[in-house]
Amino acid sequence: MTIHSKIPGIGLGTYMMSPEEAEEMTYEAIKIGYRHIDTAEVYRNEQGVAKGIERSLSEGLVTRSDLFITTKVFPGNEMWGQSQKTFDDVMESLDNSLKRLKLEYVDLYLIHSAHADKTRIEQWKALLELKSNDKIVYAGVANWNIKHLQEINDADLPLPDTNQIELHPWAQQPELVKYLQDNNVHIIAYSSLVPLSTWRKKDGENSLKTQDMENEGSSEESLFKILANKYNVKESQILLQWALQLKYAILPKTIKISRLHENFHFSFVIEEEDMLLIENENKGGGITWEWGDPLLVE
Ligand SMILES: NC(=O)c1ccc[n+]([C@@H]2O[C@H](COP(=O)([O-])OP(=O)(O)OC[C@H]3O[C@@H](n4cnc5c(N)ncnc54)[C@H](OP(=O)(O)O)[C@@H]3O)[C@@H](O)[C@H]2O)c1
């Protein structure tokens, strides 16, 4: 079955959740109806996600096959003093993630970024091997640009099932989106809620969001506030529905149960003329990585 028909439209993001928050939110989200949980080795909360899954399974809320669990291998970034992971390192990372998650397989395994310029293809070959061994169902990447994906093509290897990228009205990446769609690579949009004034407000939740962007997000004139009034929904729901209408899978993250509901339960359609207004909001590159946009990596 292709990933397009298998991946749920709305999943739970867990970046910046502690293990305890990840346990609670995974459990509560599954209770509400979420089936996709997105974590990563560098989030350091896979054990928490595991506990949330275990509780849901033991209470009979779901079975393992109802769930779609994503985790990621960090490729290694020499600029940060890390060595670039080899084929064997990637195999070991997956085994360690499976141990922490207490799972036999993950539904989706991603190479978290394209920072390993010397071993990118070797890492991709490791994911293909894991897929053929049934340790992962789908193999993908995150934050890879067209040039990185071309390298896979040039090596005569199959393209990823998915590319998880920063995608919201302020960072629409039209060229990359077209490339992915033309090549049948499913798109998972992350950080859908960037334009909200409530996005990443806690100390230490750094990003490249500028003061101008903060001001724009809290302005009463903000297009998303205007549309929220028009459709009688939350501003967050305008951002999420925009992505769903473009057929992107989404991963809204929250540590509040009321927002878990809000981010999952909505049903309306944004009219074409309003989709066009949102299209005009594009500002260009990504802003969620405080160290710089990973799509710009060489
Ligand atoms: N592959 C990558 O490199 C990458 C990078 C970034 C993210 N991701 C994935 O994508 C997920 C989502 O991205 P994200 O965590 O950057 O941000 P997000 O989901 O776009 O937004 C989360 C922020 O918005 C707030 N929020 C959530 N729901 C809200 C609502 N209904 N109303 C108002 N505010 C709301 C949250 O605060 P509270 O928690 O306090 O509610 C939090 O500050 C991540 O968790 C991660 O799984 C992947």
Ligand as a Chemical Component Dictionary entry (heavy atoms), coordinates in Angstrom:
data_LIG
# 
_chem_comp.id                   LIG 
_chem_comp.type                 NON-POLYMER 
_chem_comp.pdbx_formal_charge   0 
_chem_comp.three_letter_code    LIG 
# 
loop_
_chem_comp_atom.comp_id 
_chem_comp_atom.atom_id 
_chem_comp_atom.alt_atom_id 
_chem_comp_atom.type_symbol 
_chem_comp_atom.charge 
_chem_comp_atom.model_Cartn_x 
_chem_comp_atom.model_Cartn_y 
_chem_comp_atom.model_Cartn_z 
_chem_comp_atom.pdbx_ordinal 
LIG N1  N1  N 0  11.710 17.314 10.775 1  
LIG C1  C1  C 0  11.980 18.449 11.387 2  
LIG O1  O1  O 0  13.073 19.016 11.260 3  
LIG C2  C2  C 0  10.925 19.087 12.232 4  
LIG C3  C3  C 0  11.099 20.403 12.671 5  
LIG C4  C4  C 0  10.085 20.980 13.447 6  
LIG C5  C5  C 0  8.962  20.221 13.755 7  
LIG N2  N2  N 1  8.847  18.925 13.344 8  
LIG C6  C6  C 0  7.673  18.099 13.733 9  
LIG O2  O2  O 0  6.470  18.832 13.504 10 
LIG C7  C7  C 0  5.793  19.022 14.750 11 
LIG C8  C8  C 0  5.041  20.355 14.759 12 
LIG O3  O3  O 0  5.915  21.442 14.600 13 
LIG P1  P1  P 0  6.242  22.461 15.795 14 
LIG O4  O4  O 0  6.328  21.710 17.076 15 
LIG O5  O5  O -1 7.398  23.240 15.346 16 
LIG O6  O6  O 0  5.073  23.486 15.827 17 
LIG P2  P2  P 0  3.497  23.570 15.598 18 
LIG O7  O7  O 0  2.791  22.295 15.779 19 
LIG O8  O8  O 0  3.366  24.300 14.346 20 
LIG O9  O9  O 0  3.110  24.545 16.792 21 
LIG C9  C9  C 0  3.284  24.229 18.146 22 
LIG C10 C10 C 0  3.175  25.504 18.962 23 
LIG O10 O10 O 0  1.884  26.092 18.812 24 
LIG C11 C11 C 0  1.163  26.033 20.041 25 
LIG N3  N3  N 0  -0.187 25.525 19.702 26 
LIG C12 C12 C 0  -0.517 24.251 19.392 27 
LIG N4  N4  N 0  -1.830 24.140 19.111 28 
LIG C13 C13 C 0  -2.353 25.378 19.264 29 
LIG C14 C14 C 0  -3.661 25.899 19.131 30 
LIG N5  N5  N 0  -4.700 25.141 18.776 31 
LIG N6  N6  N 0  -3.851 27.228 19.375 32 
LIG C15 C15 C 0  -2.823 28.016 19.731 33 
LIG N7  N7  N 0  -1.548 27.589 19.868 34 
LIG C16 C16 C 0  -1.312 26.265 19.627 35 
LIG C17 C17 C 0  1.946  25.113 20.938 36 
LIG O11 O11 O 0  1.883  25.506 22.295 37 
LIG P3  P3  P 0  1.449  24.430 23.431 38 
LIG O12 O12 O 0  2.290  23.203 23.279 39 
LIG O13 O13 O 0  1.715  25.197 24.709 40 
LIG O14 O14 O 0  -0.006 24.177 23.195 41 
LIG C18 C18 C 0  3.377  25.271 20.434 42 
LIG O15 O15 O 0  3.990  26.423 20.970 43 
LIG C19 C19 C 0  6.915  18.913 15.795 44 
LIG O16 O16 O 0  6.424  18.723 17.090 45 
LIG C20 C20 C 0  7.708  17.763 15.228 46 
LIG O17 O17 O 0  7.073  16.542 15.503 47 
LIG C21 C21 C 0  9.800  18.365 12.565 48 
# 
loop_
_chem_comp_bond.comp_id 
_chem_comp_bond.atom_id_1 
_chem_comp_bond.atom_id_2 
_chem_comp_bond.value_order 
_chem_comp_bond.pdbx_ordinal 
LIG N1  C1  SING 1  
LIG C1  O1  DOUB 2  
LIG C1  C2  SING 3  
LIG C2  C3  SING 4  
LIG C2  C21 DOUB 5  
LIG C3  C4  DOUB 6  
LIG C4  C5  SING 7  
LIG C5  N2  DOUB 8  
LIG N2  C6  SING 9  
LIG N2  C21 SING 10 
LIG C6  O2  SING 11 
LIG C6  C20 SING 12 
LIG O2  C7  SING 13 
LIG C7  C8  SING 14 
LIG C7  C19 SING 15 
LIG C8  O3  SING 16 
LIG O3  P1  SING 17 
LIG P1  O4  DOUB 18 
LIG P1  O5  SING 19 
LIG P1  O6  SING 20 
LIG O6  P2  SING 21 
LIG P2  O7  DOUB 22 
LIG P2  O8  SING 23 
LIG P2  O9  SING 24 
LIG O9  C9  SING 25 
LIG C9  C10 SING 26 
LIG C10 O10 SING 27 
LIG C10 C18 SING 28 
LIG O10 C11 SING 29 
LIG C11 N3  SING 30 
LIG C11 C17 SING 31 
LIG N3  C12 SING 32 
LIG N3  C16 SING 33 
LIG C12 N4  DOUB 34 
LIG N4  C13 SING 35 
LIG C13 C14 SING 36 
LIG C13 C16 DOUB 37 
LIG C14 N5  SING 38 
LIG C14 N6  DOUB 39 
LIG N6  C15 SING 40 
LIG C15 N7  DOUB 41 
LIG N7  C16 SING 42 
LIG C17 O11 SING 43 
LIG C17 C18 SING 44 
LIG O11 P3  SING 45 
LIG P3  O12 DOUB 46 
LIG P3  O13 SING 47 
LIG P3  O14 SING 48 
LIG C18 O15 SING 49 
LIG C19 O16 SING 50 
LIG C19 C20 SING 51 
LIG C20 O17 SING 52 
# 
